[in-house]
């Protein structure tokens, strides 16, 4: 577990899942595979509109060193995140 003290949450990276947590709740997580496909991304509604999903995507891209793509089906929020019409 990585302590990200500047943002008051911890980052966990285990078996294809990166999770942001604080002492009270899970802030968000992303599940991905080795091909760079995003299987699932979730941000707690209380923490939305703060760039958490983009931070999760950035960490995943840095870890895999690949371009990321969403798996289907893609939710309306997922389409917005990946700029898909």
N, C-alpha and C positions, 0 to 999 in steps of 0.2 A: 504494500500500500504506500502511496506517495502522499505526503502531506503538502497540500497546496495552500499554505497559510495566508497568502495574499488574498485569496478569495473565500476563505473560511469554509472550505470543503476538502475532503480527501478524495483521491483518485485511486480506484482499484482497477487493475488490469489482469484478468484471469480468464483463460480458455476462450478467447474470442468475444469477451464482453468487457467493456470499459464502463465503470460506474462512478458517478459523482455522488458523494454522500456528505451530509453534515451530521452533527451529533443527534439530530432529531428525525431525519428522514432521508430517503433517497431523492436526490435532486433530479437525476436523469441517468439513462444508460443507453448504450449502443451495442448491438450484437452484430457481428460481421464474420465473414469467412475469409480464408486465405486468398481467394480470388478478388477480393476488394468489393464484394457485394455486401451491401447493408441489408441485413435480414430484418432488423427491427431497431427503431430509435424511439425513445420516450423521454419526455421532460415533464416533470411534475407541474401541473397547471399553475401552482403558486410561484414557479420559477421561470415561466415562459416569458418571451419578449426580453430576455436578458442575454441572448447569444449563447445559451448553453448547448443547443443542438449543433451550432456551428463549431463550438469548442470541441465537442465530442467527435465531429467529423474530422476536424483538423488533427486531433490526436491519433485517430484511426489511420488517416492518410500518412502521417509521419511514421507510424508504427509499421505499416505494410509497405510503404514506399511505392504505392500504386494509386492510380486514379480510382475513385470510388463510384459505385453505381448502386441504385436501389433495386431490390428485388420486387417483383410484382406479387400481389396487388399493391399499388401505391396510394396512400391516403391523400386527401386534399392538402393536409399540412405537409406531408412528404413531398408532394408535387411542388409546393411553394418553396420548400427548403432546397430542392434540387433544380429549381427553375424549369420545371416541366409544365407545358401547357395542357 
